[in-house]
Amino acid sequence: MRVKETLNLGKTKFKMRGNLPVKELERENVWAENKVYEQRQKLNEGKPTFILHDGPPYANGDIHMGHALNKITKDFIVRYKSMNGFRAPYVPGWDTHGLPIEQKLQQAGYDRKKMSTNAFRELCREYALKQVDRQRDEFKRLGVAGEWDNPYLTLKPEFEAAQIRVFGAFAKRNLIYRGKKPVYWSWSSESALAEAEVEYHDVTSPSAFYGEKVIDGKGVLDDNTYMVVWTTTPWTIPASEGITIDASFDYAVVQHDDDPRNYVLAAELVDENAKRFGWDTVKVVKTVKGADLDRVLCEHPFDASRKLVTMLGDFVTLDAGTGLVHTAPGYGEDDYRIGMKYDLPVFAPVDNQGVLTAEAGPDFAGVFYDDANQIALDKLKDAGLLLDYMPYEHSYPFDWRTKKPIIFRATPQWFASVGDMRDEILHAIDDVEFFPEWGQKRLHNMIRDRGDWVISRQRVWGVPLPIFYAEDGTAIMSPETINHVADLIGQYGSNVWFERDAKDLLPEGYTNEHSPHGQFTKEEDIMDVWFDSGSSHQGVLAERDYLDYPADLYLEGSDQYRGWFNSSLITSVAVSGHAPYKQVLSQGFTLDSQGRKMSKSLGNTIAPAEVIKQMGAEIVRLWVSSVDTSADVRVTMEGFKQVADGYKKFRNTMRFLLANTTDYDPKENRVAFEDLATVDQYMAVRLNDFVAEVKDHYDHYDFLDIYKKLLNFLTVDLSNFYLDIAKDIMYIDAEDSHARRSMQTVFYDVLVALTKLFTPMLPHTTEEIWPFLKESAEFVQLTEMPTVQNYANADELNHNWGKFMDLRSNVLKALEEARDAKLIGKSLEAHLDLYVDAEMQALLDSLKTNVRQTLMVSALELHDLAEAPADAETFDAHEAIKVSHAEGEVCSRCRMTKTDVGSDAAYPMLCASCAKIVRANYPESIETGLEA
C-alpha cells in the first residue's frame, strides 16, 4: 500500500479549465429548454416587486462594448433581486423607428422620395425586426436573462397607441403648440433634431469683425458712427435683424489714426481689437453704458433699406469679439429670444438641405451655407466695412447620426412646452434617488435650462403626429380625435395613418356634411423618436399588468440625462404628475486605451463577440464588475486578460473546495456552529460578514466593491490562510474525524454561499458548480441568496482572531527571514520558539486551537516573554520569535519534521500521529506495510 493512498486527497470532476466559449452556449441552451427564467418568475409570484425598466437600444448593427456594459449590469441587478426576495421580471426593449434606419435603406439603394410612403415604411419595419433578432441573439449570448420572446418594440401597435395617448395628455393640458423658432436642423438628414440627437465637436469658423453704420443714434451717437459687430457665422448676415449688447458694459466711442469715422466697441476690448485691426493711434471720444444704446438703429451692411436695432441681451460676453453681437432671430436660440422681446421678424432664408434661398439676396441664392461665408466676407470687404477676419476655433453642434455639422434654422415645427410645466418637472426630480448622487443636480440643471421640446420630424419612419387641420388651417387635436387615432393604431399599427385619408381617420361627427371644419387634412410630420422611447413608461410599464409604474430603476449611460432620462421624465410628468422612476443609475462611456471614443472608423473597437470567442462571456461579465462604471471606462484586451486571471482564481478556489467536500454530506456530516473548531467558527463568521457586505453592495449597485471583496476573500481569507492551513487537517486527519468534518462544514458553506452570491455575475460558472453540491434545487438560479446569520460571539471571534492574525503575520516575516538566511526551506522544517506576554498567552488559550498547526510549523514551544533571548526577533510588545530548524526526520505522510518518526515499528516512515491514523483506518497496511 502506498502512503498516498492513506491521504484524503480531494478529487472532483469539476474541471480546472472551463472551456467557456463552448460550454457557455451549451448551458444557455439548457436554460432555454428548461425555461429557467420562467421558473424563476413563477417562484417569485406574490413577492414584493422590483422593476428595472430597460432603456431601448437602437435596432441597428452589432452590439458594442457599451451595450454589453449596460445589459450585463442590468442582469446583475435583476438576477440578484430575483434571488433575494423580489419578483423582478425583466422586459428588454428596442427603439425601432428613426432616421438611421431610413439612411441604411437609402445606402442600400432605396430612394424614399421615389417610393410610396407605405412601401418605404414596410422596408424600414423589416430592417428593424432583422436588427432586433440579430441583437437579441448577441444579448442572450452575454448570459442576460429576460423575456426575450416577448420584448417591447416601439413599432408594435400597442406601444404606438400608448404613445399617441401620451401625446394626448400633453394636448389636453394645452402643452402642444406650433411655432416658428430656431431648432437644430440637420441639412444632411433634412430634419429637425432634438437636443439629445446632437453632439459637439471643435471646428474652425471664419470670425468676422465689421462695421454697421448708425442711422439713428437716439441722441447718443452721431450718424458718422459705426457699431463694430462680431460674428462666427458670416453666412447668416443676410438674415441679420439687429445687434445685441449688454446693458451693464461700458462701450467706448473711438477714433483711430486719420479715419474721421467713430467706432463703437466694448471699452474693455478696445486695446486688443485695435491691435487686431492694425490701428496705431486710438482716441476715446466718449464712453457710454450699454443701456444708453438701447434701440439705436443701424443700416444693414448688404441692404441699405433694412434697419437693424440695437438690443440689450444677457448672452454677450467679453471673452472674445467686440461686445456687440450680430443677431439673426431665425438662426439661433438666444437670437430668437431677444428678437421676440424686440418684436423682430424671424427670418431664415435657407432650405432643408442647407442651401440659401432667393430671400437671402441674389449673391447668396442657391449657395450652400458653408460656402456663403466667403461671399459674405467679400461683400463686407467691397463695402469697406470689414475690419478683420480670422479663424476661430469653437465647439459646434453635429448630427450624431450623420456626423455632419448642423445649423440653427427657424422653421414651423410642433413643440411640447417644457416651460409651462418646468416647476412640476423639477419637483418630480426631488423624489428620485440618483446613483451617483450628482446625477440629480445634472438632470435638474438640464431641465432648468432646456427650451421647449421640438417634437416634429420631417421623416416617414415613425409614429405620426395625430393632428388634423380644418379647411381654414386650424389644428385639431381634441381628446376624441386623438383617442380615436390611438384606437386605430392599436388595431392596425401606425401605417393606418399613412394608408388612409384624413376623413377616414376621424371619429364619427367630424366628417359629416354639417361639420364646421370643411375639408380635413392631416399632419405629415412624425414624432421625435425620443418621444417614442420617452413614452415607454406607458407603452410598457403601464401596459403590462405584471409590471409597475413608476419603475424602481432606470439604468443607462450618462448621455441619457439629456436623452431617455430626460424625455421619460417630461412625458411622465405630463401624463401622471410624477417621475417614471424611483431611482436612476447612470454609467460612463466605454473608451479605448487612449481615452478615445470607440468607433469603427478609428479601428479601435473591441466587440463583445470577439472577447466571448476568445475567453467566454463570463470574462466580459466579470470585467463589467471590475470597472468603475460611474466614470468613463477604458476597454483593452489586457484588461480582459487581467480579469481572466481573477476568474481563474475563483474557479480554482471553488475546485479545491469541491475536491475536499466530495465525501461530505451536509445532512449526515454537518457540525453545528457551536461545535466547530474555533478557527472554523472564525471562518464561518468571516464568510457571514462577506455575505452581508456583498449583499449590501448589490443593494447599492456597487459591483466594483463586490469584485474587490471577492478577490480579497479568495486570496487573503481563503488561499493565504484558511485553505493553506486546512491541508494539514483535510489530507492528514482520519476521513471522519471531528476536525475534518468541522472544516468541511465551513468549506461546504463557503461553496454554497459563493455559488449563490455570484450567480448574478457568473451564472454559467455557478450553474456548472451547482450539480457538484448536495442541494435539492435543479438550478442555482432557482435558489435564494444566502441569509446573514446572527452569531452571538461574532465580535469576539473577529477581535481575537484578528489579534492572532497579527501574530501570524509576524511569524511569517520571521520564517521568511530564516528562509533567506538558509536556516530552513519550507515552513514545515521550522521549529518555532514563541515568547509571549500574559495578554497574548491568554488570547492563545482562548482560541482553543492548535497553534503549531495554524502557524504551519513542525514544532512550537511557548515561553514567557521575559525569557526571550537576545537573538529572538521582536515585532511588537506582545511577543518575540525565534526560528530554528526542527529536529528529527521528515514524515513521509504529513511531511513534518518530527522526532518520533519510526516510533511505530510497523510504519518506519511515519511519525507517531500519522502511524496512529493509518493503523486505525487502514489495518491491512499493518501486514503489507507502506511504500513511499
Secondary structure, DSSP 8 states (H G I E B T S, - for coil): -BGGGGS-----SS-SS--HHHHHHHHHHHHHHTTHHHHHHHHTTTS-B--EE----BSSS---HHHHHHHHHHHHHHHHHHTTT-B-----EEB--SHHHHHHHHHTT--GGGS-HHHHHHHHHHHHHHHHHHHHHHHHHTT--S-TTS-EETTSHHHHHHHHHHHHHHHHTT-EEEEEEEEEEETTTTEEE-GGGEEEEEEEEEEEEEEEEEEE-TTTS-TTEEEEEEES-GGGGGG--EEEE-TTSEEEEEEETT---EEEEEGGGHHHHHHHHT-S-EEEEEEEEGGGGTT-EEEETTEEEEEEEEEE-S---SSSS-S-EEE-TTS-HHHHHHHHHTT------B-TTSBB-GGG-TTTTT-BTTTHHHHHHHHHHHTT-EEEEEEEEEEEEEETTT--B-EEEEEEEEEE-SGGGHHHHHHHHTT-EEESTHHHHHHHHHHHH---EE-EES-SSS-B---EE-TT--EE--HHHHHHHHHHHHHH-THHHHHS-GGGTS-TTSSSTT-TT-S-EE---EE-HHHHHHTHIIIIITTSTTS-SSEEEEEEEGGGGTTHHHHHHHHHHHHHSS-SEEEEEEE--EE-TTS-B--TTTT----HHHHHHHT-HHHHHHHHHHS-TTS-EE--HHHHHHHHHHHHHHHHHHHHHHHTTTT--HHHH---GGGS-HHHHHHHHHHHHHHHHHHHHHHTT-HHHHHHHHHHIIIIIIIIIIHHHHHHHHTTS-TT-HHHHHHHHHHHHHHHHHHHHTTTT-HHHHHHHGGGS--S-SSGGGS--------TTHHHHHHHHHHHHHHHHHHHHHHHHHHHTTS-SSGGGEEEEEEE-HHHHHHHHHHTS-HHHHHT-SEEEEEEGGG--TTSEEEETTEEEEEEE--SEE-TTT--EETTTT-STT-TTS-HHHHHHHHHH-THHHHH--B-
